[in-house]
């Protein structure tokens, strides 16, 4: 029952990390840290967030034991990825992503216990 939850959580965690890297690019450059976002660039990193959404949704829905959990696992990564398309600063996108991940993950967790 928790396989779907793990798959979606892992995807959301990777998405949030990439949003974090986009938001902190100036600091990372100043510290001479090399990150995925610096290597790929802003647009490609945002596209990668969508690829992760597809992978998390597909894996989560495949592992889900119920229709309700499969539906939730399919939707949450995509709704979270929408934060990359709203014209705003990356820090705000990251905060929105956290809220969506928390709410969607909570619903998925409830379905895992049902």
C-alpha positions in Angstrom: 0.0 0.0 0.0 2.9 2.3 0.6 4.7 1.7 -2.7 2.7 4.3 -4.5 3.2 6.8 -1.6 7.0 6.2 -1.8 7.1 6.6 -5.6 5.2 9.9 -5.5 7.2 11.2 -2.5 10.5 10.5 -4.2 9.3 12.3 -7.3 8.1 15.3 -5.3 11.4 15.4 -3.5 13.4 15.4 -6.7 11.1 18.1 -8.2 11.5 20.3 -5.1 15.3 19.9 -5.1 15.4 21.1 -8.7 13.3 24.1 -7.9 15.6 24.8 -5.0 18.6 24.7 -7.4 16.9 27.1 -9.8 16.1 29.5 -6.9 19.7 29.4 -5.6 21.6 29.6 -8.8 23.4 32.9 -8.0 24.5 31.6 -4.6 25.7 28.3 -6.1 27.7 30.1 -8.8 29.3 32.4 -6.2 30.3 29.3 -4.2 31.5 27.5 -7.4 29.1 24.6 -6.7 28.0 22.7 -9.8 24.3 21.7 -9.7 21.9 20.0 -12.1 20.1 23.3 -12.7 23.4 25.1 -13.7 24.3 22.2 -16.0 21.0 21.9 -17.7 19.9 25.6 -17.6 16.6 27.0 -16.3 14.3 25.8 -19.1 15.7 22.2 -19.3 15.6 21.9 -15.6 11.9 22.9 -15.6 11.3 20.3 -18.3 13.1 17.7 -16.2 10.6 18.5 -13.4 7.8 17.5 -15.8 9.6 14.3 -16.8 9.9 13.4 -13.1 6.1 14.1 -12.8 5.4 11.6 -15.5 7.7 8.9 -13.9 6.3 9.5 -10.4 2.7 9.4 -11.6 3.2 6.3 -13.7 5.0 4.4 -11.0 2.8 5.6 -8.3 -0.4 4.7 -10.1 1.0 1.3 -11.1 1.9 0.4 -7.5 -1.4 1.7 -6.1 -3.6 -0.9 -4.6 -6.9 1.1 -5.1 -8.4 3.2 -7.7 -8.5 6.2 -5.4 -4.9 5.9 -4.5 -4.0 5.4 -8.2 -5.9 8.6 -9.2 -4.2 10.6 -6.4 -0.8 9.2 -7.3 -1.4 10.2 -11.0 -2.5 13.7 -10.2 -0.3 15.0 -7.4 3.1 15.1 -9.3 1.5 16.9 -12.2 -0.2 19.5 -10.1 3.1 20.1 -8.3 4.9 20.5 -11.6 2.5 23.2 -12.6 4.4 25.5 -10.2 7.1 25.6 -12.9 4.8 27.2 -15.5 3.4 30.1 -13.4 5.4 33.3 -14.1 7.0 33.9 -10.7 10.3 33.7 -9.0 11.7 30.3 -8.4 11.6 30.7 -4.6 7.8 31.3 -4.7 7.4 28.3 -7.1 9.2 26.2 -4.5 7.0 27.4 -1.7 3.9 26.6 -3.8 5.3 23.2 -4.6 5.8 22.4 -0.9 2.2 23.2 -0.1 0.9 21.1 -3.0 3.2 18.2 -2.1 2.2 18.4 1.6 -1.6 18.4 0.8 -1.3 15.8 -2.0 1.0 13.6 0.0 -1.4 13.7 2.9 -4.3 12.6 0.8 -2.1 9.8 -0.6 -1.0 8.7 2.9 -4.7 8.6 4.0 -5.6 6.3 1.1 -2.6 4.1 2.0 -4.1 3.5 5.4 -7.7 3.0 4.1 
